[in-house]
């Protein structure tokens, strides 16, 4: 009898999770986050958590590195994660999804985060901790953004940089009156 009750409870939990997952997915926003060959595994999990918190439509993990989403703390259960092997696959995915590549990189072509005007349907691309975003991907980017810094260390942690750019994008949508649910939360349940 205990097995039957535990099975029933587990089935109810699974059904509740699936209802919430569907509710969450109805409210996804038309932007993606991509990470190129990240070597520090905790950055992957942290980036997935930010993508989930902001209702990004997907996280793209591109390159040949292995991934560990430990820091995601279950966000990976609800967030669509796409694994792509190389630059060509990433560019094809972005093209097929009608996304606009926005590289976040320290580069002479970059505009300040404060001045950035993001395209519709951006795919924010963050580069590896060592080496950054490869030049062929920078050349294909519609926009390259840099985060102004005043310290002696020239760059931010990758997950932090991704979070800053994503929230800057959302803040600019909000100021234009184009951000639904500005206080957060899921879309309303039907009914």
C-alpha positions in Angstrom: 0.0 0.0 0.0 2.9 2.4 0.8 4.3 1.8 -2.7 0.9 2.7 -4.3 0.7 5.9 -2.2 4.3 6.9 -3.0 3.7 6.2 -6.7 0.5 8.3 -6.6 2.3 11.2 -4.8 5.2 11.0 -7.3 2.8 11.0 -10.2 1.0 14.1 -8.8 4.4 15.9 -8.3 5.4 15.1 -11.9 2.0 16.4 -13.2 2.4 19.6 -11.1 5.9 20.1 -12.5 4.8 19.6 -16.0 1.9 22.1 -15.6 4.3 24.6 -14.2 6.8 23.9 -17.0 4.1 24.5 -19.7 3.0 27.7 -17.9 6.7 28.9 -17.8 7.2 28.1 -21.5 4.2 30.1 -22.6 6.0 33.1 -21.2 9.4 32.7 -22.8 10.9 35.8 -24.3 12.3 36.0 -27.8 16.0 36.0 -27.0 18.6 33.4 -26.4 21.9 33.1 -24.6 24.9 31.3 -26.1 28.2 30.4 -24.5 31.2 29.5 -26.5 33.6 26.8 -25.1 33.2 27.7 -21.4 35.9 26.0 -19.4 34.7 26.9 -15.9 31.7 24.6 -15.2 30.1 26.7 -12.5 29.7 29.5 -15.1 27.5 27.3 -17.2 25.2 26.6 -14.3 25.0 30.2 -13.3 24.3 31.4 -16.8 21.5 28.8 -17.1 20.0 30.1 -13.9 20.0 33.7 -15.2 18.5 32.5 -18.5 15.8 30.7 -16.6 15.1 33.7 -14.3 14.7 36.0 -17.3 12.6 33.5 -19.4 15.1 33.2 -22.2 13.8 30.9 -24.9 17.0 28.8 -24.8 20.6 28.5 -23.7 23.1 27.4 -26.4 26.2 25.7 -25.3 28.6 25.7 -28.2 32.0 24.2 -28.6 33.8 21.0 -27.5 33.9 21.4 -23.7 32.1 19.1 -21.3 29.3 20.8 -19.3 28.3 20.5 -15.7 25.1 22.3 -14.8 25.4 21.9 -11.0 25.1 25.6 -10.2 21.8 25.7 -12.2 19.9 24.3 -9.2 17.1 22.7 -11.2 16.8 25.6 -13.7 18.1 23.1 -16.3 14.9 21.1 -15.9 12.8 23.9 -17.2 15.2 25.7 -19.5 15.8 24.5 -23.1 19.5 23.7 -23.5 20.9 23.2 -26.9 24.4 21.7 -27.5 26.2 22.6 -30.7 29.6 21.4 -31.7 31.2 24.3 -33.6 31.0 27.8 -35.0 29.2 26.6 -38.2 26.5 24.8 -36.2 26.0 27.9 -34.0 25.6 30.2 -36.9 23.2 27.9 -38.7 21.1 27.6 -35.5 21.0 31.4 -35.1 20.0 31.8 -38.8 17.3 29.1 -38.6 15.8 30.6 -35.5 15.9 34.2 -37.0 18.1 35.4 -34.1 20.5 38.3 -34.3 24.0 37.6 -32.9 25.1 40.0 -30.2 28.6 39.2 -28.9 29.7 40.3 -25.5 33.4 40.9 -25.8 36.3 43.3 -25.2 36.9 44.4 -28.7 37.7 47.7 -30.5 34.5 47.3 -32.5 32.3 47.0 -29.4 29.9 49.7 -28.2 29.4 50.4 -24.5 26.7 48.5 -22.8 25.3 52.0 -21.8 24.9 52.9 -25.5 23.9 49.5 -26.9 20.7 49.4 -28.9 19.8 45.7 -29.1 18.2 44.2 -32.2 14.9 42.3 -32.1 15.4 38.6 -31.2 19.0 38.8 -29.9 21.2 35.9 -29.2 23.7 37.0 -26.6 27.0 35.3 -27.2 29.6 35.0 -24.4 33.1 33.7 -25.1 35.4 31.3 -23.3 37.2 32.6 -20.2 40.4 32.3 -22.1 40.3 33.4 -25.7 36.8 35.0 -25.7 34.6 34.9 -28.8 36.3 33.6 -31.9 36.9 36.2 -34.6 34.7 34.4 -37.2 31.8 34.8 -34.8 32.6 38.4 -34.0 32.5 39.1 -37.7 29.0 37.6 -38.0 27.7 39.5 -35.0 25.2 42.3 -35.6 26.4 44.0 -32.5 29.4 43.7 -30.2 28.9 45.0 -26.7 31.4 45.6 -23.9 30.7 46.3 -20.3 32.6 49.4 -19.1 35.0 48.7 -16.3 37.2 50.9 -14.2 39.2 48.4 -12.3 42.6 46.8 -13.0 41.2 43.4 -13.8 40.1 43.8 -17.5 37.0 41.5 -17.5 34.2 40.1 -15.4 33.3 36.6 -14.7 31.5 35.2 -17.7 28.2 34.4 -15.9 28.2 37.8 -14.3 28.8 39.5 -17.7 26.0 37.5 -19.3 23.6 38.4 -16.5 24.4 42.1 -16.7 23.8 42.2 -20.5 20.6 40.3 -20.3 19.2 42.5 -17.6 20.3 45.6 -19.5 18.4 44.3 -22.5 15.3 43.7 -20.3 15.6 47.2 -18.6 15.7 48.9 -22.0 12.6 47.0 -23.1 10.9 48.1 -19.9 11.8 51.7 -20.5 10.2 51.5 -23.9 7.1 49.9 -22.4 7.8 46.7 -24.3 8.4 44.3 -21.4 5.6 42.1 -20.3 5.5 41.2 -16.6 8.0 43.8 -15.5 7.6 42.7 -11.9 8.4 39.1 -12.7 6.3 36.0 -12.4 4.7 33.5 -14.7 2.1 34.2 -17.3 -1.5 33.9 -15.9 -2.9 30.4 -16.0 -5.8 30.1 -18.5 -9.3 30.2 -17.0 
